Amino acid sequence: MQKTELNKFDAKQWYLSNFEVFESRLNGHQETPFHDTRKQAIARFADLGFPTPRNEEWKYTNVAPILRHKFELPVQPVPVDAGEIRPLIFDGFERSVLVFVNGQFEEKLSAVPAVEGVVVTSLQQALTEHFDLVAPHLGRYAAFEAETFTALNTAFVHDGLFVYVPDGVELEQPLQIVYLSKPQDGPTVSYPRNLVVVGKGSRLQFVETYGGGADGPYFTNAVTEVLVERDAVVDHVKIQKETEQAFHVGGTYVQQERQSTYTSVNLDLGGTLVRNNLNIRLNDEHCETHMYGFYLGHSTQHIDNHTFIDHAEPHCFSNELYKGILGGQAQGVFNGKILVRPKAQKTNALQSNKTLLLTNDAAINAKPQLEIFADDVRCTHGATIGQLDEEALFYLRARGISERSAEGMLRYAFVSDVFEGIKIESLRSTLEEEILERLKSIEAEG
């Protein structure tokens, strides 16, 4: 047996052993019906093991750096004060925010909005108090049979966000979910699990934010499931700004019903090794899907975005735009797959991926994919890689703009259309300012 295979075998055994410890701490939760799903998921993980570059879906992302650490669930709550959380809360969300520390809900640091008929709570509480609302959906959209990290998350499901919006309700106040990881006494792991159910004709805007509060390696393995019922509208923003020692694997699984609209904006600004899996199923006619993404990498960061749009029914529209800027020795991966099933006539699907490389050592592996089994469709896809326009840079410099500011302005101009997908004006404005400053300071040297 080769050394790398031995390490991965040991890592698998480590997580299997951790599940036994986790299970022993569940107390009464072992008796709940969902615990059977946990056991099925850990059994599936045992069969799958961890992916290797020989797996086509992981060809350009080697998870070996994750497997070198013995990540453990924190035994005791880690003390956190409001000052540590405040930088992660965006202006305007102070009265509509749920805070989780190392995956556990912190009620004292949260402000849960009260809207008649709407349930906004932690998943742990929902499994006890609203089981009839949770049971039909939890684990239904995020299938763990083929995905190792989704299986792991499902096995260790304990807490996260639960939102239920009944039919015909439009939430005026957007909701923010803050996940802060704060390792203590060694490398830690958290398994946030979010379940969002939006009823017929309803509307919801929510923002996931992931950050780190201390030095040291940690691992976030997050899964979000979203059901968008008929005529519903959901705007979903995910912002990953973890520390430079963080590992982040996130899976988002969305099911859209007839005439629904779902918009996703995914921003990757941190982490040492990051993988996002975004899977959307257009499950009925006249669905509309918009997917925007931006990844900013420097030093030796590795950022991987895998997206999958399943056009299962006719007369649906999807539009996907992902852009990235990579400097230093950063590595990027974009794999965008569109499946048009035989029944899905009159599909209109657009996909574009563009990456700006600031150094010769930065690299992107782009793989747009179309699988079309219907004959009356309109589908386009493309990927481009380039560098800053020297003429545009010269033009700005000639007007007295410093080189640093000019480069930042051009970099932002390159990605600005991604931010058009953010419908919350105050959030978009704040993020635009932050991104512009990051783009001015990112190192272009190798």
C-alpha positions in Angstrom: 0.0 0.0 0.0 1.4 3.4 -1.0 1.9 6.1 1.7 -0.8 8.4 0.3 -3.3 5.6 0.3 -2.4 4.7 3.9 -2.8 8.3 5.0 -6.3 8.4 3.4 -7.2 5.1 5.0 -6.1 6.4 8.4 -8.1 9.6 7.8 -11.2 7.6 7.0 -10.8 5.6 10.2 -10.3 8.8 12.2 -13.7 10.1 11.1 -15.4 6.8 11.6 -14.1 6.8 15.2 -15.2 10.4 15.7 -18.7 9.4 14.6 -18.9 6.9 17.5 -17.9 9.6 19.9 -20.4 12.0 18.4 -23.1 9.4 18.5 -22.4 8.8 22.2 -23.0 12.5 23.0 -26.4 12.7 21.2 -28.3 11.4 24.3 -32.0 11.5 23.4 -31.3 12.5 19.8 -30.2 9.0 19.1 -33.8 7.9 19.3 -35.1 10.4 16.7 -36.0 9.1 13.2 -33.3 11.2 11.6 -30.6 9.3 13.4 -31.2 6.4 11.0 -30.2 8.8 8.2 -27.0 9.7 10.1 -26.1 6.0 10.3 -26.9 5.5 6.6 -24.6 8.5 5.7 -21.7 7.3 7.8 -22.0 3.8 6.3 -21.9 5.4 2.8 -18.9 7.5 3.8 -17.2 4.3 4.9 -17.8 2.9 1.4 -16.8 6.0 -0.5 -13.7 7.0 1.4 -12.0 10.3 0.4 -11.8 11.3 -3.3 -8.4 11.2 -5.1 -7.3 13.0 -8.3 -8.2 9.8 -10.1 -11.8 10.7 -9.5 -12.9 12.9 -12.4 -14.8 15.3 -10.2 -11.7 15.9 -8.1 -9.1 15.7 -10.9 -7.6 19.1 -10.1 -8.3 19.3 -6.3 -6.2 17.1 -4.0 -7.7 16.8 -0.6 -4.5 15.4 1.0 -3.9 18.6 2.9 -7.2 18.1 4.7 -6.3 14.6 5.6 -3.0 15.5 7.3 -4.9 17.0 10.3 -6.8 15.2 13.0 -9.8 17.5 13.0 -12.1 17.0 16.0 -15.5 18.4 17.1 -15.1 20.8 20.0 -16.1 19.2 23.3 -16.9 22.5 25.1 -18.3 25.7 23.9 -15.7 28.3 23.0 -16.2 31.7 24.6 -16.9 34.4 22.1 -18.0 38.0 22.7 -20.0 40.3 20.5 -16.9 42.2 19.4 -15.5 39.1 17.7 -18.8 38.6 15.8 -19.4 42.3 14.8 -17.0 42.5 11.9 -18.9 39.6 10.2 -22.3 41.2 10.5 -23.2 43.6 7.7 -24.9 46.9 8.4 -28.7 46.6 8.5 -28.7 42.9 9.7 -28.2 43.6 13.4 -31.8 42.7 14.1 -32.0 39.8 11.8 -29.0 37.5 12.3 -28.3 34.0 13.6 -24.8 33.4 14.9 -23.1 30.0 15.1 -19.7 29.3 16.8 -18.0 26.1 15.8 -21.3 25.0 14.3 -23.3 25.6 17.5 -26.1 28.2 17.8 -25.3 31.2 20.0 -28.7 32.6 21.0 -27.2 35.4 23.1 -25.3 36.8 20.0 -28.3 36.4 17.7 -31.3 38.5 16.9 -34.1 36.3 15.5 -36.8 38.1 13.6 -40.4 37.4 14.6 -42.8 37.2 11.6 -46.2 35.5 12.0 -46.2 32.0 10.5 -42.5 32.1 9.7 -40.1 29.8 11.5 -36.5 31.0 11.9 -34.5 29.0 14.4 -31.6 26.6 14.8 -31.8 23.2 13.2 -31.3 21.5 16.6 -34.3 23.3 18.0 -36.3 22.6 14.9 -35.7 18.9 15.0 -37.4 18.9 18.4 -40.0 21.7 18.1 -40.9 21.6 14.4 -40.1 18.1 13.3 -43.2 17.9 11.1 -41.8 20.8 9.1 -38.2 19.5 9.0 -38.8 15.8 8.3 -40.1 16.0 4.7 -37.1 18.0 3.6 -33.9 17.4 5.6 -31.6 15.2 3.5 -34.0 15.0 0.6 -32.2 17.4 -1.8 -28.6 16.9 -0.6 -28.1 13.3 -1.7 -25.1 11.8 0.0 -24.8 8.6 -2.0 -22.1 9.9 -4.4 -20.4 12.8 -2.5 -18.0 12.0 0.4 -18.2 15.4 2.2 -22.0 15.6 1.9 -22.1 12.1 3.5 -19.8 13.3 6.3 -21.9 16.3 6.9 -25.1 14.3 7.0 -23.6 11.8 9.4 -22.6 14.6 11.8 -25.8 16.8 11.4 -26.4 18.5 14.7 -27.1 22.2 14.3 -27.4 24.9 11.7 -30.1 27.2 10.3 -33.8 26.2 9.7 -36.1 28.6 7.9 -39.7 27.9 7.0 -41.7 30.5 5.1 -45.3 29.5 4.6 -47.2 30.2 1.4 -47.8 33.8 0.4 -45.3 35.5 2.7 -42.7 38.0 1.6 -40.0 38.7 4.2 -39.0 42.4 3.9 -36.0 42.0 6.1 -33.1 39.9 4.7 -31.6 37.3 7.0 -27.9 36.8 7.8 -26.4 33.6 9.1 -22.9 34.0 10.6 -20.6 30.9 11.0 -17.5 31.7 13.1 -14.9 29.0 13.5 -12.6 29.4 16.5 -10.2 26.5 17.0 -9.1 25.8 20.5 -6.8 23.0 21.8 -6.0 21.8 18.3 -7.6 21.5 14.9 -11.4 21.6 14.9 -14.1 20.7 12.5 -17.7 22.0 12.2 -20.6 20.6 10.1 -23.1 23.4 9.6 -26.4 22.2 8.1 -28.9 24.7 6.7 -32.4 23.9 5.6 -34.5 26.6 3.9 -38.1 25.9 2.8 -39.8 28.8 1.0 -43.5 28.2 0.3 -45.7 29.0 -2.8 -45.6 32.6 -3.8 -43.3 33.6 -1.0 -40.0 35.5 -1.0 -36.8 35.3 1.0 -33.3 36.9 0.9 -30.6 35.3 3.0 -26.8 35.6 3.4 -24.4 32.9 4.6 -21.1 34.3 6.0 -18.2 32.1 7.0 -15.2 33.5 9.0 -12.5 32.5 11.4 -11.7 34.0 14.8 -8.3 32.6 15.7 -5.1 31.2 14.3 -4.6 27.5 13.6 -6.1 25.1 11.1 -9.8 24.3 11.1 -12.2 22.6 8.7 -15.7 23.7 7.8 -17.8 21.1 6.0 -21.1 22.9 5.3 -24.3 21.8 3.5 -27.3 24.0 2.6 -30.6 22.6 1.2 -33.1 25.0 -0.3 -36.6 24.2 -1.6 -38.2 27.0 -3.7 -41.8 26.2 -4.1 -44.1 27.3 -7.0 -43.9 31.1 -7.8 -41.5 31.7 -4.9 -38.4 33.9 -5.2 -35.2 33.3 -3.3 -32.0 35.4 -3.3 -29.1 33.6 -1.7 -25.6 35.1 -1.1 -22.8 33.0 0.3 -19.6 34.8 1.5 -16.6 32.7 2.4 -13.9 34.8 4.1 -12.1 32.2 6.3 -8.6 32.5 7.5 -5.5 31.5 5.5 -5.2 28.2 7.5 -8.8 27.2 6.9 -10.2 24.4 4.8 -13.7 24.9 3.5 -15.9 22.4 1.6 -19.5 23.6 1.0 -22.4 21.9 -0.7 -25.5 23.8 -1.8 -28.5 21.8 -3.1 -31.5 23.6 -4.5 -34.8 22.3 -5.9 -37.0 24.7 -7.8 -40.7 24.1 -8.5 -42.9 25.7 -11.2 -42.3 29.3 -12.1 -39.9 29.9 -9.2 -36.8 32.1 -9.3 -33.6 31.4 -7.5 -30.5 33.6 -7.6 -27.2 32.6 -6.1 -24.1 34.8 -5.5 -21.1 32.9 -4.2 -18.0 34.9 -3.1 -14.7 33.2 -2.1 -12.2 35.5 -0.4 -10.4 33.3 2.0 -9.3 29.8 2.9 -6.2 27.7 2.0 -8.2 25.0 0.2 -11.8 25.7 -0.8 -14.3 23.5 -2.7 -17.9 24.6 -3.5 -20.5 22.2 -4.9 -23.6 24.0 -6.2 -26.3 21.7 -7.5 -29.7 23.1 -8.8 -32.6 21.0 -10.1 -35.2 22.8 -12.2 -38.0 20.4 -11.3 -40.9 22.0 -13.1 -41.7 24.3 -16.1 -40.9 28.0 -16.3 -38.2 28.1 -13.6 -35.6 30.8 -13.7 -32.1 30.4 -12.3 -29.3 33.0 -11.9 -25.8 31.9 -10.7 -23.0 34.4 -10.0 -19.6 33.7 -8.6 -16.4 35.5 -7.8 -13.2 33.9 -6.5 -10.1 35.9 -5.4 -6.9 33.9 -4.7 -3.4 34.8 -3.8 -0.3 33.2 -2.3 -0.9 29.4 -2.5 -4.7 29.4 -2.2 -6.7 26.7 -4.0 -10.3 27.5 -4.9 -12.6 25.1 -6.7 -16.1 25.8 -7.9 -18.2 22.9 -9.2 -21.7 23.8 -10.4 -24.4 21.5 -11.8 -27.7 22.7 -13.3 -30.2 20.0 -14.0 -32.8 21.1 -16.5 -35.4 18.4 -15.9 -38.4 20.1 -17.3 -39.2 22.3 -20.4 -39.4 26.0 -20.7 -36.8 26.9 -18.1 -34.0 29.5 -18.2 -30.6 29.5 -16.4 -27.8 32.0 -16.6 -24.4 31.4 -15.0 -21.5 33.9 -14.7 -18.4 33.0 -12.7 -15.3 35.2 -12.6 -12.0 35.0 -10.8 -8.8 36.8 -10.1 -5.7 34.8 -9.2 -2.3 36.1 -8.1 0.8 34.6 -6.6 0.8 30.8 -7.0 -3.0 30.5 -6.5 -4.8 27.8 -8.2 -8.4 27.9 -9.4 -10.8 25.3 -10.7 -14.1 25.9 -12.5 -16.3 23.0 -13.6 -19.7 24.0 -14.8 -22.1 21.3 -16.0 -25.5 21.8 -17.6 -27.7 18.7 -18.1 -30.7 19.1 -20.4 -32.9 16.0 -20.1 -34.9 14.6 -23.0 -38.2 16.1 -21.7 -36.7 19.6 -21.2 -37.5 21.2 -24.6 -37.4 25.0 -25.0 -34.5 25.2 -22.5 -32.4 28.4 -22.5 -29.1 27.9 -20.7 -26.2 30.4 -20.7 -22.8 29.8 -19.0 -19.6 31.9 -18.8 -16.4 31.6 -16.8 -13.6 34.2 -17.0 -10.4 34.4 -15.0 -7.8 37.1 -14.7 -4.3 35.8 -14.0 -1.9 38.3 -12.4 1.2 36.1 -12.5 2.8 33.4 -14.5 2.6 31.0 -11.5 -1.2 31.4 -11.0 -3.3 28.9 -12.9 -7.0 28.0 -13.6 -8.4 24.7 -14.8 -11.7 25.4 -16.5 -14.1 22.8 -17.8 -17.5 23.9 -19.0 -19.8 21.0 -19.8 -23.0 20.6 -21.8 -25.0 17.4 -21.9 -28.0 17.9 -24.1 -30.6 15.2 -24.7 -33.3 17.5 -26.2 -33.4 18.9 -29.7 -35.3 22.3 -29.2 -32.9 24.2 -26.9 -30.6 27.2 -26.8 -27.5 26.5 -24.8 -24.1 28.4 -24.8 -21.0 28.1 -22.7 -17.5 29.4 -22.7 -14.3 30.0 -20.7 -11.6 32.7 -21.1 -8.4 33.4 -19.4 -6.5 36.7 -19.7 -4.5 39.5 -18.1 -4.9 43.2 -17.4 -5.3 45.4 -20.5 -2.0 47.4 -20.7 -3.5 50.1 -22.8 -6.3 50.7 -20.2 -3.7 50.7 -17.5 -1.6 53.3 -19.3 -4.7 55.4 -19.9 -5.4 55.6 -16.2 -1.8 56.2 -15.2 -1.6 59.1 -17.7 -4.4 60.8 -15.8 -2.5 60.9 -12.6 -4.0 57.7 -11.0 -1.4 55.7 -9.1 -0.4 52.3 -10.4 -2.0 50.5 -7.4 -5.3 52.3 -7.7 -5.4 51.9 -11.5 -4.8 48.2 -11.2 -7.5 47.9 -8.6 -10.0 49.8 -10.7 -9.4 47.6 -13.7 -9.6 44.5 -11.7 -12.9 45.6 -10.2 -14.2 46.6 -13.6 -13.5 43.0 -14.7 -15.7 41.5 -11.9 -18.3 44.2 -11.3 -21.1 42.5 -13.2 -21.0 39.6 -10.8 -22.1 41.9 -8.0 -25.2 42.9 -10.0 -26.7 39.7 -8.8 -26.8 41.0 -5.2 -30.3 42.5 -4.8 -29.7 43.9 -1.2 -28.3 47.3 -2.0 -26.6 48.0 1.3 -24.8 44.6 1.2 -23.7 45.1 -2.4 -22.3 48.5 -1.6 -20.3 47.2 1.4 -19.0 44.3 -0.5 -18.0 46.4 -3.5 -15.9 48.7 -1.2 -14.3 45.7 0.5 -13.5 43.9 -2.8 -12.0 47.1 -4.4 -9.6 47.5 -1.4 -8.6 43.8 -1.7 -8.1 44.1 -5.4 -5.8 47.1 -4.9 -3.6 45.2 -2.4 -3.5 41.7 -3.8 0.1 40.8 -4.7 0.8 40.5 -8.3 4.2 39.1 -7.8 4.9 35.3 -8.0 
